[in-house]
Amino acid sequence: MNTTVLTILAAAAATYATRAGGYLVLARMRRIPPRLQAALEAVPAAVLTAIVAPALVDGGWPELGALGVAALLSLRTGMTTMFIGGAVTLILLRTIAGAL
C-alpha cells in the first residue's frame, strides 16, 4: 500500500477512535456536568470559526464574496442552504476569477 492510502486509513481510524471514545465516556456518565455541557455546545461555533477565519483573513475577493453570501443566507435560511449557497458562490466566483 502506498503512503496516501495508509494516511487515509490512519486518519479514519483516529477519527473513529476519538468519536467512539467520546461516546463511551459520555455514556458512562449519569449526568453531564454543566461546564462540560457548555463546552460541548460551544464546539460547533468554534469549528465554524476555525473554517471561516482563514478565508476571511487571507482570502481574495471570491472567498470574501462567498462569505458575504453565506452571511446573508444565514439570516434568512437554514444551515444547509447557507453552506450550499456559500459553496456554489465560491465555485462560481473562483471560476470567474480564473477566467479573468
N, CA, C and O atoms as a Tinker XYZ file with bonds, in Angstrom:
   400  protein
     1  N      0.835000   -1.183000    0.000000    73     2
     2  CA     0.000000    0.000000    0.000000    64     1     3
     3  C      0.878000    1.243000    0.000000    63     2     4     5
     4  O      1.940000    1.279000    0.621000    81     3
     5  N      0.412000    2.249000   -0.705000    73     3     6
     6  CA     1.220000    3.454000   -0.736000    64     5     7
     7  C      0.934000    4.338000    0.468000    63     6     8     9
     8  O      0.019000    4.065000    1.246000    81     7
     9  N      1.711000    5.384000    0.616000    73     7    10
    10  CA     1.624000    6.258000    1.786000    64     9    11
    11  C      0.281000    6.965000    1.885000    63    10    12    13
    12  O     -0.234000    7.158000    2.986000    81    11
    13  N     -0.289000    7.351000    0.761000    73    11    14
    14  CA    -1.563000    8.059000    0.775000    64    13    15
    15  C     -2.677000    7.189000    1.360000    63    14    16    17
    16  O     -3.456000    7.649000    2.194000    81    15
    17  N     -2.747000    5.954000    0.928000    73    15    18
    18  CA    -3.779000    5.048000    1.428000    64    17    19
    19  C     -3.587000    4.801000    2.914000    63    18    20    21
    20  O     -4.562000    4.794000    3.664000    81    19
    21  N     -2.351000    4.598000    3.358000    73    19    22
    22  CA    -2.078000    4.382000    4.775000    64    21    23
    23  C     -2.439000    5.616000    5.604000    63    22    24    25
    24  O     -2.958000    5.492000    6.714000    81    23
    25  N     -2.169000    6.783000    5.074000    73    23    26
    26  CA    -2.516000    8.022000    5.780000    64    25    27
    27  C     -4.023000    8.155000    5.926000    63    26    28    29
    28  O     -4.512000    8.523000    6.994000    81    27
    29  N     -4.759000    7.862000    4.868000    73    27    30
    30  CA    -6.220000    7.942000    4.907000    64    29    31
    31  C     -6.776000    6.931000    5.902000    63    30    32    33
    32  O     -7.676000    7.257000    6.676000    81    31
    33  N     -6.254000    5.713000    5.889000    73    31    34
    34  CA    -6.722000    4.690000    6.828000    64    33    35
    35  C     -6.398000    5.058000    8.272000    63    34    36    37
    36  O     -7.215000    4.833000    9.165000    81    35
    37  N     -5.217000    5.619000    8.510000    73    35    38
    38  CA    -4.846000    6.037000    9.866000    64    37    39
    39  C     -5.735000    7.182000   10.336000    63    38    40    41
    40  O     -6.152000    7.202000   11.494000    81    39
    41  N     -6.030000    8.136000    9.452000    73    39    42
    42  CA    -6.905000    9.251000    9.816000    64    41    43
    43  C     -8.317000    8.753000   10.110000    63    42    44    45
    44  O     -8.965000    9.226000   11.043000    81    43
    45  N     -8.787000    7.803000    9.319000    73    43    46
    46  CA   -10.118000    7.241000    9.557000    64    45    47
    47  C    -10.162000    6.507000   10.891000    63    46    48    49
    48  O    -11.131000    6.643000   11.638000    81    47
    49  N     -9.137000    5.737000   11.197000    73    47    50
    50  CA    -9.092000    5.013000   12.467000    64    49    51
    51  C     -9.019000    5.978000   13.650000    63    50    52    53
    52  O     -9.680000    5.761000   14.665000    81    51
    53  N     -8.228000    7.031000   13.526000    73    51    54
    54  CA    -8.123000    8.015000   14.610000    64    53    55
    55  C     -9.451000    8.746000   14.807000    63    54    56    57
    56  O     -9.863000    8.989000   15.941000    81    55
    57  N    -10.115000    9.093000   13.715000    73    55    58
    58  CA   -11.410000    9.764000   13.814000    64    57    59
    59  C    -12.434000    8.860000   14.484000    63    58    60    61
    60  O    -13.172000    9.298000   15.367000    81    59
    61  N    -12.478000    7.613000   14.070000    73    59    62
    62  CA   -13.417000    6.668000   14.676000    64    61    63
    63  C    -13.115000    6.474000   16.157000    63    62    64    65
    64  O    -14.033000    6.442000   16.977000    81    63
    65  N    -11.848000    6.346000   16.503000    73    63    66
    66  CA   -11.469000    6.119000   17.904000    64    65    67
    67  C    -11.857000    7.308000   18.784000    63    66    68    69
    68  O    -12.350000    7.115000   19.896000    81    67
    69  N    -11.643000    8.527000   18.303000    73    67    70
    70  CA   -11.996000    9.683000   19.125000    64    69    71
    71  C    -13.504000    9.830000   19.267000    63    70    72    73
    72  O    -13.996000   10.176000   20.341000    81    71
    73  N    -14.235000    9.573000   18.199000    73    71    74
    74  CA   -15.699000    9.667000   18.298000    64    73    75
    75  C    -16.272000    8.563000   19.177000    63    74    76    77
    76  O    -17.117000    8.831000   20.031000    81    75
    77  N    -15.831000    7.344000   18.983000    73    75    78
    78  CA   -16.325000    6.234000   19.790000    64    77    79
    79  C    -15.895000    6.406000   21.247000    63    78    80    81
    80  O    -16.672000    6.135000   22.163000    81    79
    81  N    -14.668000    6.852000   21.458000    73    79    82
    82  CA   -14.192000    7.076000   22.825000    64    81    83
    83  C    -14.994000    8.142000   23.540000    63    82    84    85
    84  O    -15.339000    7.984000   24.711000    81    83
    85  N    -15.291000    9.224000   22.846000    73    83    86
    86  CA   -16.116000   10.279000   23.440000    64    85    87
    87  C    -17.501000    9.782000   23.784000    63    86    88    89
    88  O    -18.046000   10.110000   24.838000    81    87
    89  N    -18.065000    8.996000   22.900000    73    87    90
    90  CA   -19.390000    8.430000   23.168000    64    89    91
    91  C    -19.348000    7.506000   24.379000    63    90    92    93
    92  O    -20.224000    7.572000   25.242000    81    91
    93  N    -18.345000    6.653000   24.448000    73    91    94
    94  CA   -18.248000    5.714000   25.564000    64    93    95
    95  C    -18.060000    6.440000   26.894000    63    94    96    97
    96  O    -18.631000    6.037000   27.908000    81    95
    97  N    -17.262000    7.506000   26.896000    73    95    98
    98  CA   -17.059000    8.264000   28.132000    64    97    99
    99  C    -18.361000    8.933000   28.558000    63    98   100   101
   100  O    -18.735000    8.869000   29.730000    81    99
   101  N    -19.052000    9.571000   27.624000    73    99   102
   102  CA   -20.302000   10.255000   27.965000    64   101   103
   103  C    -21.413000    9.271000   28.325000    63   102   104   105
   104  O    -22.274000    9.585000   29.146000    81   103
   105  N    -21.401000    8.085000   27.719000    73   103   106
   106  CA   -22.433000    7.091000   28.011000    64   105   107
   107  C    -22.315000    6.563000   29.443000    63   106   108   109
   108  O    -23.311000    6.142000   30.031000    81   107
   109  N    -21.122000    6.582000   29.997000    73   107   110
   110  CA   -20.934000    6.094000   31.363000    64   109   111
   111  C    -21.344000    7.118000   32.420000    63   110   112   113
   112  O    -21.517000    6.768000   33.588000    81   111
   113  N    -21.496000    8.365000   32.022000    73   111   114
   114  CA   -21.886000    9.411000   32.982000    64   113   115
   115  C    -23.393000    9.381000   33.179000    63   114   116   117
   116  O    -24.163000    9.291000   32.222000    81   115
   117  N    -23.788000    9.457000   34.422000    73   115   118
   118  CA   -25.222000    9.520000   34.703000    64   117   119
   119  C    -25.770000   10.895000   34.333000    63   118   120   121
   120  O    -26.880000   11.020000   33.816000    81   119
   121  N    -24.971000   11.919000   34.608000    73   119   122
   122  CA   -25.382000   13.285000   34.343000    64   121   123
   123  C    -24.173000   14.041000   33.816000    63   122   124   125
   124  O    -23.077000   13.938000   34.367000    81   123
   125  N    -24.376000   14.793000   32.754000    73   123   126
   126  CA   -23.273000   15.577000   32.186000    64   125   127
   127  C    -23.135000   16.862000   33.013000    63   126   128   129
   128  O    -24.109000   17.596000   33.182000    81   127
   129  N    -21.942000   17.133000   33.524000    73   127   130
   130  CA   -21.746000   18.359000   34.309000    64   129   131
   131  C    -22.040000   19.608000   33.457000    63   130   132   133
   132  O    -21.801000   19.607000   32.249000    81   131
   133  N    -22.556000   20.661000   34.089000    73   131   134
   134  CA   -22.913000   21.868000   33.330000    64   133   135
   135  C    -21.753000   22.479000   32.548000    63   134   136   137
   136  O    -21.949000   22.972000   31.437000    81   135
   137  N    -20.558000   22.451000   33.110000    73   135   138
   138  CA   -19.404000   23.024000   32.387000    64   137   139
   139  C    -19.079000   22.213000   31.141000    63   138   140   141
   140  O    -18.747000   22.781000   30.101000    81   139
   141  N    -19.172000   20.886000   31.236000    73   139   142
   142  CA   -18.946000   20.032000   30.076000    64   141   143
   143  C    -20.034000   20.252000   29.030000    63   142   144   145
   144  O    -19.749000   20.304000   27.834000    81   143
   145  N    -21.277000   20.380000   29.481000    73   143   146
   146  CA   -22.382000   20.648000   28.561000    64   145   147
   147  C    -22.152000   21.958000   27.813000    63   146   148   149
   148  O    -22.362000   22.029000   26.602000    81   147
   149  N    -21.722000   22.993000   28.529000    73   147   150
   150  CA   -21.450000   24.291000   27.896000    64   149   151
   151  C    -20.307000   24.177000   26.893000    63   150   152   153
   152  O    -20.353000   24.772000   25.816000    81   151
   153  N    -19.282000   23.410000   27.255000    73   151   154
   154  CA   -18.149000   23.228000   26.341000    64   153   155
   155  C    -18.578000   22.485000   25.083000    63   154   156   157
   156  O    -18.177000   22.859000   23.981000    81   155
   157  N    -19.380000   21.448000   25.227000    73   155   158
   158  CA   -19.852000   20.688000   24.074000    64   157   159
   159  C    -20.753000   21.531000   23.174000    63   158   160   161
   160  O    -20.730000   21.376000   21.953000    81   159
   161  N    -21.538000   22.414000   23.767000    73   159   162
   162  CA   -22.409000   23.281000   22.966000    64   161   163
   163  C    -21.619000   24.346000   22.218000    63   162   164   165
   164  O    -22.103000   24.879000   21.219000    81   163
   165  N    -20.407000   24.666000   22.681000    73   163   166
   166  CA   -19.577000   25.674000   22.027000    64   165   167
   167  C    -18.765000   25.109000   20.863000    63   166   168   169
   168  O    -18.211000   25.881000   20.079000    81   167
   169  N    -18.680000   23.803000   20.730000    73   167   170
   170  CA   -17.843000   23.189000   19.697000    64   169   171
   171  C    -18.263000   23.574000   18.273000    63   170   172   173
   172  O    -17.387000   23.925000   17.483000    81   171
   173  N    -19.548000   23.530000   17.899000    73   171   174
   174  CA   -19.893000   23.885000   16.513000    64   173   175
   175  C    -19.479000   25.305000   16.134000    63   174   176   177
   176  O    -18.996000   25.530000   15.025000    81   175
   177  N    -19.660000   26.255000   17.033000    73   175   178
   178  CA   -19.262000   27.635000   16.744000    64   177   179
   179  C    -17.747000   27.739000   16.594000    63   178   180   181
   180  O    -17.257000   28.482000   15.743000    81   179
   181  N    -17.007000   27.002000   17.411000    73   179   182
   182  CA   -15.548000   27.036000   17.329000    64   181   183
   183  C    -15.053000   26.429000   16.018000    63   182   184   185
   184  O    -14.122000   26.946000   15.401000    81   183
   185  N    -15.672000   25.342000   15.602000    73   183   186
   186  CA   -15.276000   24.704000   14.344000    64   185   187
   187  C    -15.599000   25.614000   13.158000    63   186   188   189
   188  O    -14.782000   25.764000   12.250000    81   187
   189  N    -16.777000   26.215000   13.164000    73   187   190
   190  CA   -17.155000   27.120000   12.083000    64   189   191
   191  C    -16.205000   28.313000   12.020000    63   190   192   193
   192  O    -15.815000   28.739000   10.933000    81   191
   193  N    -15.834000   28.851000   13.175000    73   191   194
   194  CA   -14.886000   29.962000   13.209000    64   193   195
   195  C    -13.528000   29.538000   12.663000    63   194   196   197
   196  O    -12.888000   30.297000   11.935000    81   195
   197  N    -13.087000   28.340000   13.005000    73   195   198
   198  CA   -11.795000   27.852000   12.514000    64   197   199
   199  C    -11.804000   27.663000   11.007000    63   198   200   201
   200  O    -10.758000   27.769000   10.366000    81   199
   201  N    -12.960000   27.385000   10.435000    73   199   202
   202  CA   -13.052000   27.224000    8.982000    64   201   203
   203  C    -13.134000   28.575000    8.291000    63   202   204   205
   204  O    -12.521000   28.770000    7.241000    81   203
   205  N    -13.877000   29.505000    8.862000    73   203   206
   206  CA   -14.148000   30.790000    8.207000    64   205   207
   207  C    -13.004000   31.782000    8.381000    63   206   208   209
   208  O    -12.707000   32.529000    7.448000    81   207
   209  N    -12.354000   31.816000    9.541000    73   207   210
   210  CA   -11.347000   32.832000    9.839000    64   209   211
   211  C    -10.209000   32.895000    8.823000    63   210   212   213
   212  O     -9.869000   33.995000    8.386000    81   211
   213  N     -9.602000   31.778000    8.423000    73   211   214
   214  CA    -8.523000   31.893000    7.435000    64   213   215
   215  C     -8.989000   32.471000    6.096000    63   214   216   217
   216  O     -8.259000   33.235000    5.465000    81   215
   217  N    -10.184000   32.116000    5.665000    73   215   218
   218  CA   -10.700000   32.668000    4.410000    64   217   219
   219  C    -10.967000   34.158000    4.541000    63   218   220   221
   220  O    -10.794000   34.909000    3.582000    81   219
   221  N    -11.381000   34.581000    5.706000    73   219   222
   222  CA   -11.662000   35.992000    5.933000    64   221   223
   223  C    -10.373000   36.811000    5.960000    63   222   224   225
   224  O    -10.336000   37.933000    5.456000    81   223
   225  N     -9.324000   36.254000    6.544000    73   223   226
   226  CA    -8.067000   36.982000    6.687000    64   225   227
   227  C     -7.228000   36.925000    5.412000    63   226   228   229
   228  O     -6.732000   37.954000    4.952000    81   227
   229  N     -7.067000   35.737000    4.839000    73   227   230
   230  CA    -6.155000   35.550000    3.712000    64   229   231
   231  C     -6.838000   35.387000    2.368000    63   230   232   233
   232  O     -6.160000   35.293000    1.345000    81   231
   233  N     -8.156000   35.353000    2.342000    73   231   234
   234  CA    -8.865000   35.078000    1.099000    64   233   235
   235  C     -8.883000   36.273000    0.164000    63   234   236   237
   236  O     -8.734000   37.422000    0.581000    81   235
   237  N     -9.067000   35.973000   -1.082000    73   235   238
   238  CA    -9.225000   37.012000   -2.092000    64   237   239
   239  C    -10.691000   37.391000   -2.215000    63   238   240   241
   240  O    -11.509000   37.057000   -1.358000    81   239
   241  N    -11.008000   38.089000   -3.289000    73   239   242
   242  CA   -12.394000   38.547000   -3.444000    64   241   243
   243  C    -13.381000   37.409000   -3.649000    63   242   244   245
   244  O    -14.531000   37.558000   -3.234000    81   243
   245  N    -13.018000   36.277000   -4.261000    73   243   246
   246  CA   -14.006000   35.187000   -4.343000    64   245   247
   247  C    -14.404000   34.650000   -2.965000    63   246   248   249
   248  O    -15.580000   34.391000   -2.708000    81   247
   249  N    -13.418000   34.485000   -2.087000    73   247   250
   250  CA   -13.706000   33.969000   -0.756000    64   249   251
   251  C    -14.536000   34.967000    0.051000    63   250   252   253
   252  O    -15.476000   34.582000    0.746000    81   251
   253  N    -14.186000   36.241000   -0.045000    73   251   254
   254  CA   -14.945000   37.258000    0.690000    64   253   255
   255  C    -16.373000   37.366000    0.153000    63   254   256   257
   256  O    -17.312000   37.560000    0.925000    81   255
   257  N    -16.538000   37.242000   -1.163000    73   255   258
   258  CA   -17.882000   37.263000   -1.741000    64   257   259
   259  C    -18.712000   36.084000   -1.266000    63   258   260   261
   260  O    -19.887000   36.239000   -0.933000    81   259
   261  N    -18.105000   34.909000   -1.235000    73   259   262
   262  CA   -18.820000   33.715000   -0.781000    64   261   263
   263  C    -19.183000   33.829000    0.703000    63   262   264   265
   264  O    -20.272000   33.423000    1.108000    81   263
   265  N    -18.281000   34.377000    1.507000    73   263   266
   266  CA   -18.594000   34.576000    2.921000    64   265   267
   267  C    -19.740000   35.570000    3.086000    63   266   268   269
   268  O    -20.594000   35.396000    3.955000    81   267
   269  N    -19.762000   36.619000    2.248000    73   267   270
   270  CA   -20.855000   37.584000    2.302000    64   269   271
   271  C    -22.192000   36.954000    1.951000    63   270   272   273
   272  O    -23.197000   37.193000    2.620000    81   271
   273  N    -22.197000   36.148000    0.896000    73   271   274
   274  CA   -23.435000   35.461000    0.501000    64   273   275
   275  C    -23.885000   34.499000    1.601000    63   274   276   277
   276  O    -25.070000   34.432000    1.929000    81   275
   277  N    -22.936000   33.758000    2.166000    73   275   278
   278  CA   -23.286000   32.831000    3.241000    64   277   279
   279  C    -23.832000   33.581000    4.457000    63   278   280   281
   280  O    -24.770000   33.117000    5.105000    81   279
   281  N    -23.248000   34.734000    4.763000    73   279   282
   282  CA   -23.742000   35.529000    5.895000    64   281   283
   283  C    -25.165000   36.005000    5.641000    63   282   284   285
   284  O    -26.008000   35.947000    6.536000    81   283
   285  N    -25.438000   36.475000    4.426000    73   283   286
   286  CA   -26.798000   36.913000    4.102000    64   285   287
   287  C    -27.787000   35.748000    4.140000    63   286   288   289
   288  O    -28.897000   35.885000    4.654000    81   287
   289  N    -27.382000   34.616000    3.600000    73   287   290
   290  CA   -28.264000   33.448000    3.623000    64   289   291
   291  C    -28.532000   32.963000    5.042000    63   290   292   293
   292  O    -29.616000   32.456000    5.332000    81   291
   293  N    -27.556000   33.114000    5.919000    73   291   294
   294  CA   -27.745000   32.654000    7.298000    64   293   295
   295  C    -28.817000   33.448000    8.031000    63   294   296   297
   296  O    -29.390000   32.968000    9.009000    81   295
   297  N    -29.088000   34.651000    7.566000    73   295   298
   298  CA   -30.121000   35.466000    8.199000    64   297   299
   299  C    -31.527000   35.020000    7.821000    63   298   300   301
   300  O    -32.476000   35.270000    8.564000    81   299
   301  N    -31.668000   34.362000    6.674000    73   299   302
   302  CA   -32.997000   34.022000    6.163000    64   301   303
   303  C    -33.265000   32.529000    5.998000    63   302   304   305
   304  O    -34.425000   32.119000    5.964000    81   303
   305  N    -32.224000   31.710000    5.895000    73   303   306
   306  CA   -32.423000   30.296000    5.596000    64   305   307
   307  C    -31.748000   29.434000    6.656000    63   306   308   309
   308  O    -31.193000   29.953000    7.625000    81   307
   309  N    -31.796000   28.142000    6.475000    73   307   310
   310  CA   -31.170000   27.200000    7.389000    64   309   311
   311  C    -29.698000   26.991000    7.071000    63   310   312   313
   312  O    -29.158000   27.548000    6.115000    81   311
   313  N    -29.067000   26.171000    7.904000    73   311   314
   314  CA   -27.629000   25.926000    7.761000    64   313   315
   315  C    -27.273000   25.248000    6.447000    63   314   316   317
   316  O    -26.288000   25.615000    5.807000    81   315
   317  N    -28.061000   24.267000    6.043000    73   315   318
   318  CA   -27.744000   23.541000    4.817000    64   317   319
   319  C    -27.770000   24.470000    3.616000    63   318   320   321
   320  O    -26.864000   24.438000    2.783000    81   319
   321  N    -28.800000   25.296000    3.524000    73   319   322
   322  CA   -28.904000   26.239000    2.415000    64   321   323
   323  C    -27.750000   27.233000    2.454000    63   322   324   325
   324  O    -27.201000   27.592000    1.412000    81   323
   325  N    -27.386000   27.670000    3.638000    73   323   326
   326  CA   -26.276000   28.610000    3.773000    64   325   327
   327  C    -24.972000   27.994000    3.269000    63   326   328   329
   328  O    -24.246000   28.623000    2.500000    81   327
   329  N    -24.674000   26.767000    3.697000    73   327   330
   330  CA   -23.433000   26.119000    3.271000    64   329   331
   331  C    -23.427000   25.856000    1.769000    63   330   332   333
   332  O    -22.421000   26.101000    1.103000    81   331
   333  N    -24.522000   25.368000    1.239000    73   331   334
   334  CA   -24.587000   25.092000   -0.198000    64   333   335
   335  C    -24.485000   26.387000   -0.995000    63   334   336   337
   336  O    -23.758000   26.455000   -1.986000    81   335
   337  N    -25.217000   27.419000   -0.560000    73   335   338
   338  CA   -25.157000   28.707000   -1.251000    64   337   339
   339  C    -23.765000   29.306000   -1.229000    63   338   340   341
   340  O    -23.297000   29.829000   -2.241000    81   339
   341  N    -23.095000   29.234000   -0.082000    73   339   342
   342  CA   -21.728000   29.744000    0.005000    64   341   343
   343  C    -20.767000   28.960000   -0.864000    63   342   344   345
   344  O    -19.903000   29.543000   -1.520000    81   343
   345  N    -20.910000   27.641000   -0.876000    73   343   346
   346  CA   -20.022000   26.805000   -1.687000    64   345   347
   347  C    -20.226000   27.054000   -3.179000    63   346   348   349
   348  O    -19.259000   27.178000   -3.931000    81   347
   349  N    -21.488000   27.126000   -3.602000    73   347   350
   350  CA   -21.777000   27.383000   -5.019000    64   349   351
   351  C    -21.256000   28.760000   -5.418000    63   350   352   353
   352  O    -20.680000   28.922000   -6.493000    81   351
   353  N    -21.458000   29.742000   -4.555000    73   351   354
   354  CA   -20.951000   31.086000   -4.846000    64   353   355
   355  C    -19.439000   31.077000   -4.957000    63   354   356   357
   356  O    -18.881000   31.697000   -5.863000    81   355
   357  N    -18.770000   30.387000   -4.052000    73   355   358
   358  CA   -17.312000   30.313000   -4.099000    64   357   359
   359  C    -16.838000   29.663000   -5.394000    63   358   360   361
   360  O    -15.896000   30.144000   -6.024000    81   359
   361  N    -17.482000   28.582000   -5.790000    73   359   362
   362  CA   -17.096000   27.902000   -7.036000    64   361   363
   363  C    -17.276000   28.835000   -8.229000    63   362   364   365
   364  O    -16.399000   28.939000   -9.086000    81   363
   365  N    -18.416000   29.509000   -8.274000    73   363   366
   366  CA   -18.679000   30.419000   -9.404000    64   365   367
   367  C    -17.688000   31.585000   -9.420000    63   366   368   369
   368  O    -17.149000   31.929000  -10.472000    81   367
   369  N    -17.450000   32.187000   -8.264000    73   367   370
   370  CA   -16.522000   33.327000   -8.225000    64   369   371
   371  C    -15.093000   32.916000   -8.539000    63   370   372   373
   372  O    -14.365000   33.666000   -9.190000    81   371
   373  N    -14.680000   31.741000   -8.087000    73   371   374
   374  CA   -13.330000   31.273000   -8.435000    64   373   375
   375  C    -13.220000   30.955000   -9.922000    63   374   376   377
   376  O    -12.166000   31.156000  -10.525000    81   375
   377  N    -14.303000   30.460000  -10.512000    73   375   378
   378  CA   -14.310000   30.218000  -11.950000    64   377   379
   379  C    -14.198000   31.523000  -12.720000    63   378   380   381
   380  O    -13.451000   31.617000  -13.694000    81   379
   381  N    -14.940000   32.523000  -12.282000    73   379   382
   382  CA   -14.874000   33.838000  -12.932000    64   381   383
   383  C    -13.489000   34.440000  -12.743000    63   382   384   385
   384  O    -12.931000   35.002000  -13.685000    81   383
   385  N    -12.922000   34.333000  -11.541000    73   383   386
   386  CA   -11.594000   34.880000  -11.277000    64   385   387
   387  C    -10.528000   34.182000  -12.108000    63   386   388   389
   388  O     -9.561000   34.809000  -12.542000    81   387
   389  N    -10.706000   32.880000  -12.329000    73   387   390
   390  CA    -9.741000   32.135000  -13.149000    64   389   391
   391  C     -9.830000   32.498000  -14.614000    63   390   392   393
   392  O     -8.848000   32.387000  -15.347000    81   391
   393  N    -11.012000   32.935000  -15.049000    73   391   394
   394  CA   -11.207000   33.306000  -16.446000    64   393   395
   395  C    -10.674000   34.703000  -16.745000    63   394   396   397
   396  O    -10.446000   35.049000  -17.904000    81   395
   397  N    -10.478000   35.501000  -15.706000    73   395   398
   398  CA   -10.013000   36.889000  -15.927000    64   397   399
   399  C     -8.535000   36.966000  -16.142000    63   398   400
   400  O     -7.996000   38.054000  -16.340000    81   399
